[in-house]
Amino acid sequence: MHERFSDRARHAMALANLEAGKLRHDYLAPAHLMLGLIGEGECVATEALRLMDVDLEGVRHEVRAQMGEGNAEGSMGRRAHSKALKEVVTLAISEARKFGHRYIGTEHLVVAILAHAESIPAKVLSKQGVDIATLREKALSLLQSSVDSTHDLAHSRHGDFEWVHQQELAKAFRSPEFWHTMILAVDSANRLGAGEIKPQHLLLALLRDPSNGIADLLADKGVTADWVRQRLTGDGNS
């Protein structure tokens, strides 16, 4: 569902999951997402609300108070989305299409929350005088004043690559060469004592595979697997 979410939208959703845990809820609702957006902080959604003089701390307090605490014990991992949250995400997708965007950002999510009139955050925002038309206008004005007319990439941690669709990325998973490189990367990471695969392990994997031609190409410039290992750790045994 979230493959086209912007980096900040995904972060807001992760924060929503944490908020649900704090409230001892075993599900995710629009109210949790609103708390997640506020927690995200410097995103288009919160900036647009600030432009409308919304008291975000007041919204946070009121939403939490109306949600109340649950009784879920030891609930870990991602929580199931409530029907209302699924409807909000569907509305956000529709909103993104109206904006002509290729991604789902925090601006689409906050407008979708407000559009879901029966949700707790929609009622709280409405009480503060927030209406959809003005919120949409403020979000658009923020986007148009950013570095890119389709999204403020200055707020993205991965730039244009943030919007690679999952179906396009899946093409790599059908490639035997891709998996061979990944296996070598895992092996390099293990040998270097790393707990996760990082870019340097992928570079080592490419340099360790003579069949891809990259090792020969870089060797002409003095870049070899041994040289990279030594630069990383000073140990040539990996």
Contacts in CASP RR format, 6 or more apart in sequence:
PFRMAT RR
TARGET T0000
AUTHOR 0000-0000-0000
METHOD contacts of the structure
MODEL  1
MHERFSDRARHAMALANLEAGKLRHDYLAPAHLMLGLIGEGECVATEALR
LMDVDLEGVRHEVRAQMGEGNAEGSMGRRAHSKALKEVVTLAISEARKFG
HRYIGTEHLVVAILAHAESIPAKVLSKQGVDIATLREKALSLLQSSVDST
HDLAHSRHGDFEWVHQQELAKAFRSPEFWHTMILAVDSANRLGAGEIKPQ
HLLLALLRDPSNGIADLLADKGVTADWVRQRLTGDGNS
1 81 0 8 1.000
1 89 0 8 1.000
2 9 0 8 1.000
2 10 0 8 1.000
2 13 0 8 1.000
2 104 0 8 1.000
3 165 0 8 1.000
3 166 0 8 1.000
4 102 0 8 1.000
4 103 0 8 1.000
4 104 0 8 1.000
4 163 0 8 1.000
4 165 0 8 1.000
4 166 0 8 1.000
5 13 0 8 1.000
5 103 0 8 1.000
5 104 0 8 1.000
5 105 0 8 1.000
6 103 0 8 1.000
6 104 0 8 1.000
6 105 0 8 1.000
6 106 0 8 1.000
6 151 0 8 1.000
6 156 0 8 1.000
6 162 0 8 1.000
6 163 0 8 1.000
7 155 0 8 1.000
7 156 0 8 1.000
7 157 0 8 1.000
7 158 0 8 1.000
7 162 0 8 1.000
8 40 0 8 1.000
8 43 0 8 1.000
8 44 0 8 1.000
8 105 0 8 1.000
8 106 0 8 1.000
8 155 0 8 1.000
8 156 0 8 1.000
9 103 0 8 1.000
9 104 0 8 1.000
9 105 0 8 1.000
9 106 0 8 1.000
9 108 0 8 1.000
9 109 0 8 1.000
11 40 0 8 1.000
12 33 0 8 1.000
12 36 0 8 1.000
12 37 0 8 1.000
12 39 0 8 1.000
12 40 0 8 1.000
12 43 0 8 1.000
12 45 0 8 1.000
12 106 0 8 1.000
12 109 0 8 1.000
13 28 0 8 1.000
13 33 0 8 1.000
13 36 0 8 1.000
15 35 0 8 1.000
15 36 0 8 1.000
15 39 0 8 1.000
15 40 0 8 1.000
16 28 0 8 1.000
16 32 0 8 1.000
16 33 0 8 1.000
16 35 0 8 1.000
16 36 0 8 1.000
16 37 0 8 1.000
17 28 0 8 1.000
17 32 0 8 1.000
17 77 0 8 1.000
17 78 0 8 1.000
17 79 0 8 1.000
18 36 0 8 1.000
19 32 0 8 1.000
19 35 0 8 1.000
19 36 0 8 1.000
20 26 0 8 1.000
20 27 0 8 1.000
20 28 0 8 1.000
20 29 0 8 1.000
20 32 0 8 1.000
20 75 0 8 1.000
20 79 0 8 1.000
21 72 0 8 1.000
21 75 0 8 1.000
21 79 0 8 1.000
23 32 0 8 1.000
23 64 0 8 1.000
23 67 0 8 1.000
23 68 0 8 1.000
23 69 0 8 1.000
23 70 0 8 1.000
24 69 0 8 1.000
24 70 0 8 1.000
24 71 0 8 1.000
24 72 0 8 1.000
24 73 0 8 1.000
24 75 0 8 1.000
25 32 0 8 1.000
25 67 0 8 1.000
25 70 0 8 1.000
25 72 0 8 1.000
25 75 0 8 1.000
25 79 0 8 1.000
26 72 0 8 1.000
26 75 0 8 1.000
26 79 0 8 1.000
26 80 0 8 1.000
27 79 0 8 1.000
27 80 0 8 1.000
27 81 0 8 1.000
27 82 0 8 1.000
28 79 0 8 1.000
28 80 0 8 1.000
28 81 0 8 1.000
28 82 0 8 1.000
28 85 0 8 1.000
29 67 0 8 1.000
29 82 0 8 1.000
29 84 0 8 1.000
29 85 0 8 1.000
29 119 0 8 1.000
29 120 0 8 1.000
30 82 0 8 1.000
30 84 0 8 1.000
30 85 0 8 1.000
30 88 0 8 1.000
30 113 0 8 1.000
30 116 0 8 1.000
30 119 0 8 1.000
30 120 0 8 1.000
30 121 0 8 1.000
30 122 0 8 1.000
31 63 0 8 1.000
31 66 0 8 1.000
31 67 0 8 1.000
31 119 0 8 1.000
31 120 0 8 1.000
31 121 0 8 1.000
32 67 0 8 1.000
32 85 0 8 1.000
33 85 0 8 1.000
33 88 0 8 1.000
33 109 0 8 1.000
33 113 0 8 1.000
33 121 0 8 1.000
34 59 0 8 1.000
34 63 0 8 1.000
34 110 0 8 1.000
34 113 0 8 1.000
34 120 0 8 1.000
34 121 0 8 1.000
34 124 0 8 1.000
35 60 0 8 1.000
35 63 0 8 1.000
35 64 0 8 1.000
37 43 0 8 1.000
37 45 0 8 1.000
37 46 0 8 1.000
37 106 0 8 1.000
37 109 0 8 1.000
37 110 0 8 1.000
37 113 0 8 1.000
38 46 0 8 1.000
38 56 0 8 1.000
38 59 0 8 1.000
38 60 0 8 1.000
39 46 0 8 1.000
39 60 0 8 1.000
40 46 0 8 1.000
40 106 0 8 1.000
42 155 0 8 1.000
43 106 0 8 1.000
43 107 0 8 1.000
43 155 0 8 1.000
44 105 0 8 1.000
44 106 0 8 1.000
44 107 0 8 1.000
44 139 0 8 1.000
44 142 0 8 1.000
44 143 0 8 1.000
44 152 0 8 1.000
44 155 0 8 1.000
45 105 0 8 1.000
45 106 0 8 1.000
45 107 0 8 1.000
45 109 0 8 1.000
45 110 0 8 1.000
45 139 0 8 1.000
46 56 0 8 1.000
46 106 0 8 1.000
47 142 0 8 1.000
48 107 0 8 1.000
48 110 0 8 1.000
48 135 0 8 1.000
48 138 0 8 1.000
48 139 0 8 1.000
48 142 0 8 1.000
49 56 0 8 1.000
49 59 0 8 1.000
49 110 0 8 1.000
49 125 0 8 1.000
49 130 0 8 1.000
49 135 0 8 1.000
49 138 0 8 1.000
50 56 0 8 1.000
51 138 0 8 1.000
51 141 0 8 1.000
51 142 0 8 1.000
52 129 0 8 1.000
52 130 0 8 1.000
52 134 0 8 1.000
52 135 0 8 1.000
52 138 0 8 1.000
54 125 0 8 1.000
54 128 0 8 1.000
54 130 0 8 1.000
55 128 0 8 1.000
59 121 0 8 1.000
59 124 0 8 1.000
59 125 0 8 1.000
59 128 0 8 1.000
62 124 0 8 1.000
63 120 0 8 1.000
63 121 0 8 1.000
63 124 0 8 1.000
66 120 0 8 1.000
66 124 0 8 1.000
67 120 0 8 1.000
81 89 0 8 1.000
84 116 0 8 1.000
84 118 0 8 1.000
84 119 0 8 1.000
87 116 0 8 1.000
88 109 0 8 1.000
88 112 0 8 1.000
88 113 0 8 1.000
88 115 0 8 1.000
88 116 0 8 1.000
88 119 0 8 1.000
89 104 0 8 1.000
89 109 0 8 1.000
89 112 0 8 1.000
90 112 0 8 1.000
91 111 0 8 1.000
91 112 0 8 1.000
91 115 0 8 1.000
91 116 0 8 1.000
92 104 0 8 1.000
92 105 0 8 1.000
92 108 0 8 1.000
92 109 0 8 1.000
92 111 0 8 1.000
92 112 0 8 1.000
93 104 0 8 1.000
93 108 0 8 1.000
94 112 0 8 1.000
95 108 0 8 1.000
95 111 0 8 1.000
95 112 0 8 1.000
95 115 0 8 1.000
95 136 0 8 1.000
96 102 0 8 1.000
96 103 0 8 1.000
96 104 0 8 1.000
96 105 0 8 1.000
96 108 0 8 1.000
99 107 0 8 1.000
99 108 0 8 1.000
99 140 0 8 1.000
99 143 0 8 1.000
100 150 0 8 1.000
101 108 0 8 1.000
101 150 0 8 1.000
101 151 0 8 1.000
102 150 0 8 1.000
102 163 0 8 1.000
103 151 0 8 1.000
103 162 0 8 1.000
103 163 0 8 1.000
105 151 0 8 1.000
107 139 0 8 1.000
107 142 0 8 1.000
107 143 0 8 1.000
110 135 0 8 1.000
110 139 0 8 1.000
111 132 0 8 1.000
111 135 0 8 1.000
111 136 0 8 1.000
111 139 0 8 1.000
113 119 0 8 1.000
113 121 0 8 1.000
113 122 0 8 1.000
113 125 0 8 1.000
114 121 0 8 1.000
114 122 0 8 1.000
114 125 0 8 1.000
114 126 0 8 1.000
114 130 0 8 1.000
114 131 0 8 1.000
114 132 0 8 1.000
114 135 0 8 1.000
115 122 0 8 1.000
115 132 0 8 1.000
116 122 0 8 1.000
117 123 0 8 1.000
117 126 0 8 1.000
142 152 0 8 1.000
143 149 0 8 1.000
143 150 0 8 1.000
143 151 0 8 1.000
143 152 0 8 1.000
146 152 0 8 1.000
146 153 0 8 1.000
146 154 0 8 1.000
146 155 0 8 1.000
147 153 0 8 1.000
147 154 0 8 1.000
153 159 0 8 1.000
153 160 0 8 1.000
153 162 0 8 1.000
156 162 0 8 1.000
172 178 0 8 1.000
173 179 0 8 1.000
177 212 0 8 1.000
180 209 0 8 1.000
181 202 0 8 1.000
181 205 0 8 1.000
181 206 0 8 1.000
181 209 0 8 1.000
181 212 0 8 1.000
182 197 0 8 1.000
182 205 0 8 1.000
183 205 0 8 1.000
184 204 0 8 1.000
184 205 0 8 1.000
184 208 0 8 1.000
184 209 0 8 1.000
185 197 0 8 1.000
185 201 0 8 1.000
185 202 0 8 1.000
185 204 0 8 1.000
185 205 0 8 1.000
186 197 0 8 1.000
186 201 0 8 1.000
187 205 0 8 1.000
188 201 0 8 1.000
188 204 0 8 1.000
188 205 0 8 1.000
188 208 0 8 1.000
188 238 0 8 1.000
189 195 0 8 1.000
189 196 0 8 1.000
189 197 0 8 1.000
189 198 0 8 1.000
189 201 0 8 1.000
191 237 0 8 1.000
191 238 0 8 1.000
192 201 0 8 1.000
192 229 0 8 1.000
192 232 0 8 1.000
192 233 0 8 1.000
192 238 0 8 1.000
194 201 0 8 1.000
200 228 0 8 1.000
200 232 0 8 1.000
203 228 0 8 1.000
204 225 0 8 1.000
204 228 0 8 1.000
204 229 0 8 1.000
204 238 0 8 1.000
206 212 0 8 1.000
206 214 0 8 1.000
206 215 0 8 1.000
207 214 0 8 1.000
207 215 0 8 1.000
207 218 0 8 1.000
207 223 0 8 1.000
207 224 0 8 1.000
207 225 0 8 1.000
207 228 0 8 1.000
208 215 0 8 1.000
208 225 0 8 1.000
209 215 0 8 1.000
210 216 0 8 1.000
215 224 0 8 1.000
215 225 0 8 1.000
218 224 0 8 1.000
226 236 0 8 1.000
229 235 0 8 1.000
229 236 0 8 1.000
229 238 0 8 1.000
230 236 0 8 1.000
END
